[in-house]
Amino acid sequence: MYLARGSSDDDPYVWLWVLGALALYALISYGLTYRARARRGSAHPAQDALHDLKDREDPQPPENRLVSRVIMLSGAGLTGCAAYLTSGAVRVLTVGFTAVVTVVVWAYYDHRTQTRTPARG
């Protein structure tokens, strides 16, 4: 008798990959925002960058949001293809590399297209 489980070929830790990608996105976004704040002469760039990430009041314009989502979904598709077409240690390296490159491109695009706010303090 089979219980309601996924097939044995499915990776049971897919959610860890997703959480890792989101954490990487947040880390890269914070780093880019920190760098921008420091270059603009903020007195407290680390604190201001954290507030910028938390207080995103301005939604992206529709065309920037669409491009951002296309980058995100294309990267997810490429990462999924890499996982499907490889196995073993090559899978881990390929999926890791593809995910990191995609998240870096996605975070950089979002950073470059966000509305600029003046330096605080």
C-alpha positions in Angstrom: 0.0 0.0 0.0 1.4 3.4 -1.0 0.9 6.4 1.2 0.5 9.9 -0.3 4.1 10.7 -0.8 6.1 12.1 -3.7 8.0 9.8 -5.9 11.4 8.7 -4.7 13.1 10.7 -7.5 12.0 14.0 -6.0 14.5 15.8 -3.9 13.0 16.1 -0.3 15.1 19.2 0.4 13.8 21.4 -2.5 12.4 23.9 0.1 16.0 24.3 1.4 17.1 25.3 -2.1 14.3 27.8 -2.3 15.0 29.3 1.2 18.7 29.4 0.3 17.9 31.4 -2.9 15.7 33.8 -1.1 18.4 34.3 1.6 21.0 34.9 -1.0 18.7 37.4 -2.7 18.2 39.3 0.6 22.0 39.2 1.3 22.9 40.5 -2.1 20.2 43.2 -2.0 21.5 44.3 1.4 25.1 44.4 0.2 24.2 46.5 -2.9 22.0 48.9 -0.8 24.8 49.2 1.8 27.3 50.0 -0.9 25.0 52.6 -2.4 24.3 54.2 1.0 28.0 54.3 1.8 28.9 55.9 -1.5 26.2 58.6 -1.0 27.8 59.5 2.4 25.3 58.1 4.8 26.3 58.4 8.5 25.0 54.9 9.2 25.0 52.9 5.9 24.3 49.5 7.5 21.3 50.7 9.4 20.0 52.8 6.5 20.4 49.8 4.1 18.4 47.6 6.5 15.6 50.2 6.7 15.6 50.5 2.9 15.1 46.7 2.5 12.4 46.7 5.1 10.6 49.9 4.0 10.1 49.5 0.3 7.2 51.8 -0.1 7.6 52.5 -3.8 6.4 49.6 -6.0 8.4 49.0 -9.1 6.9 50.4 -12.3 5.1 47.7 -14.2 7.7 47.3 -16.9 10.5 46.9 -14.3 8.4 44.5 -12.3 7.8 42.4 -15.4 11.5 42.2 -16.3 12.3 41.4 -12.7 9.8 38.5 -12.7 11.0 37.2 -16.1 14.6 37.2 -14.7 13.4 35.3 -11.6 11.3 32.8 -13.5 13.9 32.2 -16.2 16.6 31.6 -13.5 14.3 29.2 -11.8 13.6 27.4 -15.1 17.3 27.2 -15.8 18.1 25.9 -12.3 15.3 23.3 -12.6 16.7 22.2 -16.0 20.2 21.9 -14.6 18.8 19.8 -11.7 16.8 17.6 -14.1 19.6 17.0 -16.6 22.5 16.3 -14.1 23.0 14.0 -11.1 25.4 13.5 -8.3 28.1 16.0 -7.5 27.7 17.6 -10.9 24.1 18.4 -10.0 25.0 20.2 -6.8 27.7 22.2 -8.6 25.6 23.1 -11.6 22.4 23.9 -9.6 24.4 26.0 -7.1 26.2 27.9 -9.8 23.1 28.5 -11.8 21.1 29.6 -8.8 23.9 32.0 -7.6 24.3 33.6 -11.0 20.5 34.0 -11.4 20.0 35.5 -7.9 22.9 37.9 -8.4 21.5 39.1 -11.8 18.0 39.4 -10.3 19.2 41.3 -7.2 21.4 43.6 -9.3 18.6 44.4 -11.7 16.2 45.2 -8.8 18.9 47.4 -7.2 19.6 49.3 -10.4 16.0 50.0 -11.2 14.7 50.9 -7.7 13.7 54.5 -6.9 16.7 56.3 -5.3 16.3 57.8 -1.9 18.6 60.4 -0.4 21.1 59.6 2.3 19.8 59.9 5.8 21.5 61.6 8.6 
